Amino acid sequence: MLDFSLLHLPTFRASFIGGFLFRVGVGALPFLLPLLLQLGFKLDPFQSGLITFSAAVGALTMKAGRVRFSSASASAPC
């Protein structure tokens, strides 16, 4: 399914490794952000949770707005 000989290409290897590191970083963000807020900024767990929760709600709202906007503009006449 996956041709590992493509990793011999320097550009493909660089983009593969960069994409992997980006995905790991984005995946770790929900776990590391509360730690940063509590240990780094000395917030209590409730305040840290409120900030993390509002960031998640904002991300979901932006995604829902983008889907609604793109579906509405697709059906609009030119």
LUMRO-911643 format. One record per residue (C-alpha): residue number from 1; chain; x, y, z. Coordinates in steps of 0.2 Angstrom, whole numbers, always signed. Each point is the difference from the previous one (the first is absolute). Layout:
N
DOTI  rofi  rodo   east  north     up
DOTI   NUM     A      X      Y      Z
...
//
This chain:
78
DOTI  rofi  rodo   east  north     up
DOTI     1     A     +0     +0     +0
DOTI     2     A    +14    +12     +5
DOTI     3     A    +15     +1    -11
DOTI     4     A    +15     +3    +12
DOTI     5     A    +12     +4    -14
DOTI     6     A     -8    +17     -1
DOTI     7     A     +9     +4    +17
DOTI     8     A    +16     +0    -10
DOTI     9     A     -5    +16     -8
DOTI    10     A     +6    +15    +11
DOTI    11     A    -15    +11     -3
DOTI    12     A    -13    -14     +4
DOTI    13     A    +10     -5    +15
DOTI    14     A     +1    +17     +7
DOTI    15     A    -19     +3     -3
DOTI    16     A     -4    -16     +8
DOTI    17     A    +11     +3    +16
DOTI    18     A     -7    +18     +1
DOTI    19     A    -18     -6     -2
DOTI    20     A     +3    -13    +13
DOTI    21     A     +7    +12    +13
DOTI    22     A    -14    +12     -4
DOTI    23     A    -13    -13     +3
DOTI    24     A     +8     -6    +17
DOTI    25     A     +1    +19     +5
DOTI    26     A    -18     +3     -4
DOTI    27     A     -6    -16     +8
DOTI    28     A    +10     +4    +16
DOTI    29     A     -7    +18     +2
DOTI    30     A    -16     -4     +9
DOTI    31     A    +10     -9    +13
DOTI    32     A    +15    +12     +1
DOTI    33     A    -10    +17     +0
DOTI    34     A     -8     -3    +17
DOTI    35     A    +17     -5     +7
DOTI    36     A     +7    +16     -7
DOTI    37     A    -14    +11     +8
DOTI    38     A     +1     -8    +17
DOTI    39     A    +19     -2     +2
DOTI    40     A     +6    +14    -11
DOTI    41     A    -13    +14     +3
DOTI    42     A     -5     -6    +18
DOTI    43     A    -19     -2     -4
DOTI    44     A    -10    -11    +10
DOTI    45     A     -7    -16     -9
DOTI    46     A    -18     +8     -1
DOTI    47     A     +7    +15    -10
DOTI    48     A    +11    -11    -10
DOTI    49     A    -15    -11     -5
DOTI    50     A    -10    +16     -4
DOTI    51     A    +13     +6    -12
DOTI    52     A     +2    -17     -8
DOTI    53     A    -18     -3     -2
DOTI    54     A     -3    +17     -8
DOTI    55     A    +14     -3    -12
DOTI    56     A     -8    -17     -5
DOTI    57     A    -18     +8     -2
DOTI    58     A     +8    +14    -10
DOTI    59     A     +8    -13    -12
DOTI    60     A    -16    -10     -2
DOTI    61     A    -10    +16     -3
DOTI    62     A    +13     +6    -13
DOTI    63     A     -2    -18     -9
DOTI    64     A    -19     +1     +1
DOTI    65     A     +0    +17     -7
DOTI    66     A    +12     -5    -14
DOTI    67     A    -11    -15     -5
DOTI    68     A    -16    +10     +0
DOTI    69     A     +8    +14    -10
DOTI    70     A     +7    -11    -13
DOTI    71     A    -16    -10     -2
DOTI    72     A    -10    +16     -2
DOTI    73     A    +12     +8    -13
DOTI    74     A     +0    -17    -10
DOTI    75     A    -19     +1     -3
DOTI    76     A     +0    +19     -3
DOTI    77     A     -2     +5    -19
DOTI    78     A    +14     +9     -8
//
